[in-house]
């Protein structure tokens, strides 16, 4: 949960790097909360009200952490557009998100700490 909150605190930071743990923990909690929002829509009989609001709220943080993850593997954030290529683009983007980050400093900044330090 700390990783999810860390991403939300950096909701519009497109310039630094995000490690694998930060990215995948955000994805995990995002899926869980999306399922909860969909369940609320089902219970209250609404059509994508809770899920839509949650999805819109997570659009910018999700893009930001994805761009930062690409920066960690020393790729430009614009590489996210490769996902627009049907089938192959999504697979290539998934491979990039799974790859280990560049050790040490790269052109996007210092290596992200995989251990969360809460101040």
N, C-alpha and C positions, 0 to 999 in steps of 0.2 A: 504494500500500500504506500510505503514511503517513496518508491520510485514513481508511482502514479502521481502523487502529490508534487514530486520534484518536476515532473513534466508540466503539470498545471502551473507551477510557479514560473516556469520558463516558457509560458504559452506562446510567446511571439519571438523567441530567440531562434533565428535562422542562421546564426553565424558561428556557433561553436560546434562541439562534437558530442555525440551521445553513444555510450557503449551498448553492447548487446543486451546486457541485463536491463538497463533502463528502458530500451526500446521494447523488448519482449514482455517485460512486466507491465508496461503501459498497455500493450496490445491485449494481454490476458485480462487485466481489470476492465479495459474498455469493452471486451466481449461480455464479461460478467454483467457490467452495468447496462449494456445494451439489452441483454436478455431480461433483466429486471424491468427495464423501461417497456419492453414489448409485453411482458407479463402484466404490467400495470395497464397498458392499453387494452389487453384482453379482458382483464377483470372489470374495468370501467366501461368497456364497450366503445372505446374511442378508436378512431382510425389514425394511427401514427402520431398522436398528440405528444405523448411522453417520449416515444422513440425519436420523433422528429426534432423535438426541442433538445434532447440529449445529443443527437447527431450533429445538429447545428453548433451546439456548444463545444463539441469536441473536434470540429473541422480544423480550426487553426492550430490547436495544440497537436493534433495528429499529423498535420502537414509539417509542423515545425520539428517534431521529434523524428520524423522520417527524413527530413533534409539533414538534420544533425547526424543521424545514423549514416547517411551516405557520406557526409563529411568525414566520419570516423574511418571509413574505408578509402579515403582520399579520392572521392568522386564528387563532382559538382552536384549541388542540390537540384539542378535542372534535369539530372538523370531520372528523377521521379517521373518525368514525362514518358520514359520508355514504357511505362505501364499502359500507355495508350495503344501500344502495338498489341493486337489480339493474341492471346495465349502466350506467345513467346516473351512478350514484354513483362507480363506478370511473373513468369518463371524466372526471368533474368533479375528482376527487382527482388524477388524472394531470395535468390542466391546472394545478391549483394547485401541484403539485410542479415543473412546468416553468417557471412564471412567475418573472420576476426578482423578487428580494427588495426590500423597502422600503428605499430609500436612507437612510442615516443611522440615527438612533436611532428605535425605535418603542416601543410599550408593553411589549414583551418584552425590551428591552435594546438594546445597541449593535449596529451592523451587524457581522456576522461577517466576519473577514478571509478572503479567498479564497486568500491566500498563507499556507501553513502555516509557522508559526514554531516550530521544535523547540527546547525549552529544555534 
